[in-house]
Amino acid sequence: MKRSWRVRETGEWKEEREFLPVVAWGPRLVRRAAMLWKGSRVLVEGRIRTDTWQDDNGAEHKQTQIVADDIILDPPTRSADPDAEPKNN
């Protein structure tokens, strides 16, 4: 996810990115996921899930991920890396 905003006082542009793992099941979603490469733009419809667990040392861990109901591929744009190879799953 990417968010851009302008700081009102300085006029400077700020940008923030956050990367979340996407979990996709089913042959249709797996095929679509195999068509992605680094820099691909996609729309993911689904729900956010946070898993919590304890490791062997008793430390608690959390992971937030998107469980996909649908993945909509965006046509390639100039911002995508033209030299990138398709992602192999």
C-alpha positions as a printed Julia matrix, in Angstrom:
89×3 Matrix{Float64}:
   0.0     0.0     0.0
   1.29    3.42   -0.88
   0.19    6.76    0.5
   1.44   10.21   -0.56
   0.65   13.55    1.04
   1.91   17.11    1.06
   3.04   18.77    4.28
   1.0    21.95    4.43
   3.63   24.04    6.24
   6.58   23.23    3.96
   4.92   22.09    0.72
   7.15   19.0     0.85
   5.75   15.7    -0.45
   5.94   12.69    1.85
   5.44    9.07    0.9
   4.75    6.0     2.98
   4.68    2.38    1.82
   3.6    -0.71    3.64
   3.84   -4.25    2.34
   1.42   -6.95    3.48
   1.52  -10.62    2.55
  -1.46  -11.8     0.5
  -2.85  -15.3     0.97
  -4.72  -16.68   -2.06
  -6.34  -20.09   -2.46
  -8.05  -21.76   -5.37
  -6.83  -22.36   -8.91
  -8.08  -19.04  -10.32
  -6.33  -16.92   -7.68
  -3.15  -19.03   -7.84
  -3.0   -18.53  -11.64
  -3.42  -14.78  -11.25
  -0.76  -14.61   -8.54
   1.66  -16.47  -10.83
   1.25  -13.67  -13.41
   2.65  -11.01  -11.04
   6.16   -9.58  -10.88
   7.85   -7.0    -8.68
   6.25   -3.65   -9.35
   2.93   -5.11  -10.54
  -0.12   -3.04   -9.66
  -3.05   -5.08   -8.41
  -6.32   -4.6    -6.63
  -6.84   -7.19   -3.91
 -10.33   -7.71   -2.54
 -10.6    -9.66    0.67
 -10.24   -9.34    4.4
  -7.43   -8.47    6.77
  -6.41  -11.15    9.26
  -3.89  -10.91   12.09
  -2.42  -14.15   13.43
  -0.81  -14.27   16.88
   1.46  -17.05   18.17
   4.16  -17.78   20.7
   7.52  -19.21   19.72
   9.45  -21.83   21.72
  10.99  -19.09   23.89
   7.58  -17.7    24.86
   7.9   -14.54   22.75
   4.64  -13.4    21.17
   4.55  -12.69   17.44
   1.91  -11.15   15.18
   1.52  -11.15   11.43
  -1.09   -9.19    9.52
  -2.01  -10.45    6.06
  -4.7   -10.05    3.44
  -6.8   -13.14    2.7
  -7.77  -12.6    -0.95
 -11.25  -13.18   -2.33
 -10.19  -11.74   -5.7
  -7.06  -10.37   -7.36
  -7.61   -7.92  -10.19
  -4.59   -7.39  -12.44
  -3.84   -3.85  -13.56
  -2.4    -3.41  -17.07
   1.37   -2.76  -17.04
   2.4     0.85  -16.64
   5.64    2.68  -17.25
   6.35    2.58  -13.51
   6.65   -1.23  -13.54
  10.17   -2.6   -14.0
  10.41   -3.67  -17.68
  13.38   -5.93  -16.94
  11.65   -7.81  -14.12
  10.91  -11.47  -14.65
   7.49  -12.93  -13.86
   7.28  -14.29  -10.32
   7.44  -18.09  -10.17
   5.3   -19.71   -7.47
